[in-house]
Amino acid sequence: MRYMIRKTVASPQTSLVAAPALAALADAVPPATLVAVVEDLGVREQRRRKLPADLLLALSVAMHLDPLSSLETVLRRLVSGLRLLAPDPDAAVATRSAICQARARLGARPVVALCHRVCRPRATRATPGAFRFGLRLVALDGTVEHVPDTAANERAFGRGRNQHQPTAFPQVRGVYLAECGTHMIIDAGFWPIGTSEHVGAHRLVRSVTPDMLVTWDRGLYSFALAARIWARGAHILGRMPAGAKLAADTLLADGSALATWRPADRGRGRRARRAADGRRVRIITSTLQDPARPG
């Protein structure tokens, strides 16, 4: 069965929210890309089923565009937006149990491969807020996501905890590299909750390109991370934590200052640290003048 996603998706069962989302799926994830991922990984089924691997891969994306609906409903809406080129377009949609079994057969590798193919910067020079100083603005940031409360998830990811008790749900540490102008995810990684977001940030440097200005919050302040980004030919603009010590040695007319940022190495003497390779950086002190902020 070969198919093509329609540019418009509409049926009596399709909600006004789901229809535009599934229609946009055709532009973001073309059917040819789905087929290419399936063929490259060799996960094409030996006999044609109700849920071929390429359709199941599309479902793995579509289910997150309509999270309040059941898997059967999302599949029905997705298929209603397919122009079927094979006979019997009214064939029954697979049941929930069949969908779950098919997802288990497919595994995670095709979804990861699809992500690497389609997740890329989309902004143009005309996109508001997408470029600064001639560089594409991107951001590295971490987050914590709740996952279903199952024994398998708890073993794999663990639970966060405060001073009193563990969290109600297992949690995942997520780190994202996102394009600021469009909020498009360029790369992402997920680890057990006890993993430092610095581990994820270092991993995602693989997707940094020389035309980027990488921003981060103060929690990711790290000379080692900056050095890896510089090695990719990109630039950084990151907040400094209150405890960071960078001695300015040159004041500039606009109020900023220049300093030499060196890697921290507590195992060596002060003289050796002074001689360590450093990088000239600019320190900018700024105040947000947003009238929407209280005070």
LINRA-V914211 format. One record per residue. SS is DSSP state (2 for helix, 1 for strand, 0 for the rest). BURIAL is 1 if it has 24 or more other ideal C-beta (glycine too) atoms within 12 Angstrom, else 0. D_FIRST is the distance of its C-alpha to the first C-alpha in Angstrom with 1 decimal. Layout:
ss=<SS	SS>
burial=<BURIAL	BURIAL>
d_first=<D_FIRST	D_FIRST>
This chain:
ss=<0	0	1	1	1	0	0	0	0	0	0	0	0	0	0	2	2	2	2	2	2	2	2	2	2	2	2	2	0	0	2	2	2	2	2	2	2	2	2	2	2	0	0	0	0	0	0	0	0	0	0	0	2	2	2	2	2	2	2	2	2	2	2	2	2	0	0	0	0	0	2	2	2	2	2	2	2	2	2	2	0	1	1	1	0	0	0	0	0	0	0	0	0	0	0	2	2	2	2	2	2	2	2	2	2	2	0	0	2	2	2	2	2	2	2	2	2	2	0	0	0	0	0	0	0	0	0	0	0	0	1	1	0	0	1	1	1	1	1	1	1	1	1	1	1	1	0	0	0	0	2	2	2	2	2	2	2	0	0	0	1	0	0	0	0	1	0	0	0	0	1	1	1	1	1	1	1	1	1	0	0	0	0	0	1	1	1	1	1	1	1	1	0	0	0	0	2	2	2	2	2	2	2	2	2	2	2	0	0	0	0	1	1	1	1	1	0	2	2	2	0	0	2	2	2	2	2	2	2	2	2	0	0	0	1	1	1	1	0	0	0	0	0	0	0	0	0	1	1	1	1	0	0	0	0	0	1	1	1	1	1	1	0	0	0	0	0	0	0	2	2	2	2	2	2	0	0	1	1	1	1	1	1	0	0	0	0	0	0	0	0	0	0	0	0>
burial=<1	0	1	0	1	1	0	0	1	0	0	0	1	1	0	0	0	1	1	0	1	1	1	0	1	1	0	1	1	1	1	0	1	1	1	0	1	1	0	0	1	0	1	1	0	0	0	0	0	1	1	1	1	1	1	1	1	1	1	1	1	1	1	0	1	1	0	0	1	0	1	1	1	1	1	1	1	1	1	1	1	1	0	0	0	0	0	0	0	0	0	0	1	1	0	0	0	0	1	0	0	1	1	0	0	1	0	0	0	1	1	0	1	1	1	0	1	1	1	0	1	0	1	0	0	0	0	0	0	1	0	0	0	0	1	1	1	1	1	1	1	1	1	1	0	0	1	0	0	0	0	0	0	0	0	0	1	0	1	1	0	0	0	0	0	0	0	0	0	1	1	1	1	1	1	1	1	1	1	1	1	1	0	1	1	1	1	1	1	1	1	1	1	0	1	0	1	1	0	1	1	1	1	1	1	0	1	1	0	0	0	1	1	1	1	1	0	0	0	1	1	1	1	0	1	1	0	1	1	1	0	1	0	1	1	1	1	1	0	1	0	0	0	0	0	1	0	0	0	0	0	0	0	0	0	0	0	0	0	1	1	1	0	0	0	0	0	0	0	0	0	0	0	0	0	0	0	0	0	0	1	1	1	0	0	0	0	0	0	0	0	0	0	0	0>
d_first=<0.0	3.8	6.6	10.4	13.0	15.7	19.2	20.5	19.3	21.3	21.3	24.2	23.2	22.9	26.1	27.8	27.7	24.1	22.9	24.4	23.5	19.8	20.1	22.0	19.3	17.4	20.6	21.4	18.1	15.9	12.2	13.3	15.8	13.5	11.6	15.2	16.6	14.2	14.9	18.6	19.2	17.5	15.9	12.4	12.3	13.2	11.1	7.7	9.3	9.4	10.2	8.4	11.2	10.2	9.9	13.0	14.7	14.4	15.8	18.6	19.7	19.3	21.3	24.2	24.1	24.7	26.7	28.5	25.5	24.0	20.8	19.3	20.6	19.2	15.7	16.1	17.5	14.8	12.0	14.6	14.6	11.0	10.5	7.4	6.8	5.3	8.4	10.1	9.9	13.0	11.9	14.4	14.1	15.0	18.8	20.9	21.8	18.2	17.6	20.9	20.1	16.8	18.8	21.4	19.2	17.9	21.5	23.1	22.8	19.4	20.8	24.0	22.4	20.5	23.8	25.6	23.3	23.4	26.7	29.3	32.1	31.2	34.7	36.5	40.2	40.1	38.7	41.7	42.9	40.4	43.0	46.7	49.0	46.3	44.1	40.9	41.8	39.8	40.8	40.8	41.2	40.8	40.0	39.9	37.0	37.2	34.7	34.4	37.6	36.4	38.3	35.5	35.6	39.4	39.5	37.1	38.5	41.8	43.6	45.7	49.2	52.2	55.8	55.5	52.3	48.6	45.9	44.3	40.8	39.7	39.3	37.4	38.9	36.6	37.5	35.9	36.3	35.6	36.2	39.0	38.4	34.9	34.8	31.6	31.3	31.5	31.7	32.4	33.5	34.3	37.1	39.4	41.7	44.7	43.3	45.1	43.2	44.9	42.7	39.6	41.1	42.0	38.4	37.0	39.4	36.8	35.0	38.3	38.8	42.2	41.7	41.7	44.4	43.6	45.3	45.9	48.1	51.2	49.6	47.9	51.1	51.3	52.8	50.4	47.4	48.9	49.7	46.1	45.0	47.8	46.7	43.4	45.4	44.8	47.4	48.0	49.5	50.1	52.4	55.2	56.2	59.7	60.8	59.7	62.7	62.5	65.9	65.9	68.2	67.7	67.7	66.1	67.2	64.3	65.2	62.5	63.7	62.8	62.7	61.8	59.0	59.4	57.5	59.1	60.6	63.1	63.8	65.7	68.9	69.4	70.4	67.3	65.1	66.8	66.2	62.5	60.0	59.3	57.5	59.1	57.5	58.4	59.3	58.7	60.2	58.7	59.1	56.4	57.9	55.3	57.1	54.4	55.5	58.3	61.6>
